[in-house]
Amino acid sequence: MDDHIKKVYVPMTETAFYILFCLKEPNHGYGIVQTVEQLTEGAMKISPGTMYGSLSKMEKDGLIQFLEEKDKRKIYQITNLGMEVLQTELKRIERLYRIAQEGM
């Protein structure tokens, strides 16, 4: 993972986290929006503009890749670099959680 990727994605925004998390399986933007809403019980809703801007940036940065177009929807999947970034963020979140629990 190069310095540019670290600077942009670590720590990660919630939107970026959920997009990468949801793309462990191939999906399209609207599918991600629905999954995030379901996972967060409606607490987080990603707008179409945010979703498609994020997908474009993440594809350009090599975190996700376009797989195919199906029913006029672009299907994406996380790349190895995207998985590395997601794992880095998960470790960071786990560390924060552990510290918070030990401090209570």
C-alpha positions in Angstrom: 0.0 0.0 0.0 1.6 3.3 -1.1 1.6 6.6 0.8 -1.1 8.1 -1.4 -3.6 5.3 -0.6 -2.7 5.5 3.2 -3.2 9.3 3.2 -6.6 9.1 1.4 -8.1 6.0 3.0 -6.6 5.5 6.5 -8.5 6.3 8.6 -11.4 5.5 6.4 -14.8 7.3 6.1 -17.8 5.3 7.0 -18.9 5.5 3.3 -15.6 4.1 2.0 -15.7 1.4 4.7 -19.2 0.2 3.8 -18.5 0.3 0.1 -15.4 -1.9 0.4 -17.1 -4.2 2.9 -20.0 -4.7 0.6 -17.8 -5.3 -2.4 -16.3 -8.5 -0.9 -19.0 -9.9 -3.2 -19.7 -8.5 -6.6 -22.4 -5.8 -6.5 -23.6 -2.6 -8.1 -24.0 0.9 -6.5 -27.7 0.6 -5.8 -27.2 -2.9 -4.3 -24.5 -1.4 -2.0 -26.9 1.4 -0.9 -29.6 -1.2 0.0 -27.1 -3.4 1.8 -25.7 -0.5 3.9 -29.2 0.7 4.8 -30.0 -2.9 5.9 -26.7 -3.4 7.8 -27.1 -0.1 9.7 -30.8 -0.5 10.3 -31.4 2.7 8.4 -28.9 4.7 10.4 -26.8 5.3 7.3 -28.0 6.1 3.8 -25.5 6.8 1.0 -26.8 9.2 -1.6 -26.4 8.3 -5.3 -24.0 11.2 -5.8 -21.8 10.1 -3.0 -22.0 6.4 -4.0 -21.0 7.0 -7.7 -18.3 9.5 -6.9 -16.8 7.1 -4.4 -17.0 4.1 -6.7 -15.3 6.2 -9.4 -12.5 7.3 -7.1 -12.0 3.9 -5.6 -11.8 2.3 -9.1 -9.2 4.9 -10.2 -7.2 4.3 -7.0 -7.3 0.5 -7.6 -9.3 -0.5 -4.6 -12.2 -1.9 -6.6 -12.5 -3.1 -10.2 -15.3 -3.1 -12.7 -16.4 -6.7 -13.5 -19.3 -6.4 -15.9 -22.4 -4.5 -16.8 -25.7 -6.3 -16.0 -29.1 -4.9 -16.7 -27.5 -1.4 -17.2 -25.8 -1.6 -13.8 -22.0 -1.7 -13.4 -20.9 -4.5 -11.2 -17.8 -4.0 -9.1 -15.7 -6.1 -6.7 -12.9 -5.3 -4.2 -9.3 -5.8 -5.3 -6.4 -7.2 -3.3 -5.3 -3.6 -2.6 -8.9 -2.8 -1.5 -8.8 -5.8 0.8 -5.5 -4.7 2.3 -7.0 -1.2 3.0 -10.1 -2.7 4.5 -8.1 -5.1 6.7 -6.0 -2.1 7.9 -9.1 -0.2 8.8 -10.7 -3.2 10.6 -7.5 -3.6 12.7 -7.7 0.1 13.5 -11.3 -0.2 14.6 -10.6 -3.3 16.7 -7.8 -1.5 18.4 -10.0 1.5 19.2 -12.7 -0.8 20.5 -10.2 -2.7 22.7 -8.8 0.5 24.2 -12.3 1.8 24.9 -13.2 -1.5 26.6 -10.1 -1.6 28.7 -10.6 2.0 29.8 -14.1 1.4 31.2 
